[in-house]
Each structure stands twice: as C-alpha cells, then as structure tokens.
Amino acid sequence: MKYIFKRLGFYLIAFVAAITINFFIPRLMPGDPVQMYMAKLYQTSGKIDAETIAAVEKLFGFSKNKPIIESYFEYVGSIFQGNWGISFSQYPLTVIEALSRGLSWTAFLMGTALIISFIINNLLGIVAAWRRGSKLDSVLTVGGQLMANIPAVVLALLISYAFARSDTFGIFPIGYAVTPLFRPANVLQYIGDVAYHAFLPVTCIVMLQLGGIMGMRANMINQLGEDFIAMGRAKGVPEWKLMFSYGARNALLPVVTTLAMQIGFMLGGSLIIEVVFNYPGLGKVMIGALDSRDYPLMQGILLMSTILMLTANFIADMMLLILDPRLRKQGR
C-alpha cells in the first residue's frame, strides 16, 4: 500500500504541474480567440455591444479584465469539476463533447495497435534471441532498428501513397472511420467496415512500434544465460518450453516497465498518422483547434493526453507490482 500511495502522490503532482503548464502556454500564443469568435459573430449579426463581449468572455472563461492568477485557480477548480470549457471552433459544444467525438476512434486505433504490436514484438524478440546469430536474427534486428528510427509522417505518407491513392494500388479508403451513408445489415458488417478503414492507420502504428523487438531480444538473451535454462536443458525439457515457459516469462517483466513509455510514443505517432489519413480521431480535432486558435480545445487535448499518459504509467506500475514480489515486500 505504501508503494501505491507513493505512486499516486507522484502522479497527482505531475497532473497539477501539467494543468499549470496547460493553462499558461496557450495564453502566451499569438492571437485572441475571443476576438476571432467576435469577428465571426459580427459578420452574422452586424453589431456587437459591450455586454455581448463580456458575455462571450465569461462563457469561454477568457477574460482580460480578470487577474491571471484568479483565472488560473478558477481553471484548476473547473478541471476537477469536469468543466473543461466551451470550444470556440465547435460552439456550442463543450470541450469534453468535442473531444469525445475523436477520442473513441483514437482509443480504438491505439488499443488495437497496442495489442497487435505487443504480441508481434515479444514473439519476434523471443525468436530472434533464441536464434541469435542466424540470418533470421539479423533480418529482425535490422528491421526493428529501421522501424524504430523512421518518422511517423514519412511512413504514413509512403503507405497512403502506395495503398490509398487511386493511381496506385488504391486498395484501402482514406478520410473516414466508417463508409458514409453505410447501412450495415448486421454487426459483423459494421465491424468489417470499421476494420477496413482502420487497417492502414493501425498498420502504420504497429510498424512504428517494431523497435520493441530489440528490447525483448535483449531481455531474452539475458535470461538464456541464466543457470535455470541450462538446468532445464540438462533435464531434457523441450526447447519450446524452455523458450516460452522458462525464458520468456522472466523476460517479460522488464517489458511491462516500458509499456507506458510505448503508449506515449504511440499516442504521438497516432495523432500524426490520423492527420495524414484524415482519420476522425484526436489528431483531426487537434488540427482544427490549432487552425482556429481554439484555446479551450487545445488545452483539452493536452490535458487528455496527459491523463492517458499518467493512467498508462500507473497501470504499468500496478502490473509491475503484481509481477515483481520484491516491490510488494518493499511496499509493506
């Protein structure tokens, strides 16, 4: 319990620090979103009085007449109350409502890619370590290093050019999560259509994570040098059992600690990939917020990303606590 409370305290401090940065950075950016919104309102109504300006500033929580410290504490309080403000660019939607439209698709892409990449990376890492020095090991090692260093935008552009353009292969669609006006006859048709649209973005994210092969390979090689592997082989334990039940089980422990970091890199890559494929996730919402200088929505995206990262780190800590008995003893 001591370990859990210690980690919770750390993440609470990190969350408050993120909120503080999240509040001040957008306000240092050029442009006044309230004035931009008022200009649009003026084009519609033809006149704007002082009361209207004050009402809009209060509505969006962006008042120049209020001390910035007072605005900061009001912002922190509203965050913990679940009031993240109202989007300038998607008015009258609240920030949470605007984010929810893209968050579900981003979570779907990341969740699918995380499961696939975790399985592929660990299996290929185990095989590469078990066959170290072979041609297969060399191919997997070079491939993992290449994928770990290629920029997300470059890979996404290459794949979209090869498989989504009508003048090339044109096998997969781009620009939607579901076919417009699609009327599925059953759930399986809907799932198939969603998978069809998500195939290229998920493939890009998985390929970018193939550098994880190297981590599992290194962990597995360390385990293969342990005495219990030699003892198991001397007792006639089958090779597949030595590889998976003996070596892989212990090699997985360090992988769990890097899982949260992997999610962080995956989130950044996912947002870029969504923009390239025009996929309706948080990446598309982010571009719209930047174009319109939508401060509340930009803050919401940064805050949501922070929450996802901290949650992933906490889950990784709890998984490590379950898998590593030494931490349980230290936490008593």
Secondary structure, DSSP 4 states (H G I P E B T S, - for coil): -HHHHHHHHHHHHHHHHHHHHHHHHHHHSSS-HHHHHHHHHHHHHS---HHHHHHHHHHHT--TTS-HHHHHHHHHHHHHTT---B-STTTTSBHHHHHHHHHHHHHHHHHHHHHHHHHHHHHHHHHHHHTTTSHHHHHHHHHHHHHHHS-HHHHHHHHHHHHT-TTS---S--S-SS-TT---SSHHHHHHHHHHHHHHHHHHHHHHTTTHHHHHHHHHHHHHTSHHHHHHHHTT--HHHIIIIIIIHHHHHHHHHHHHHHHHHHHHHHHHHHHHTT-TTHHHHHHHHHHTT-HHHHHHHHHHHHHHHHHHHHHHHHHHHHH-HHHHHHT-
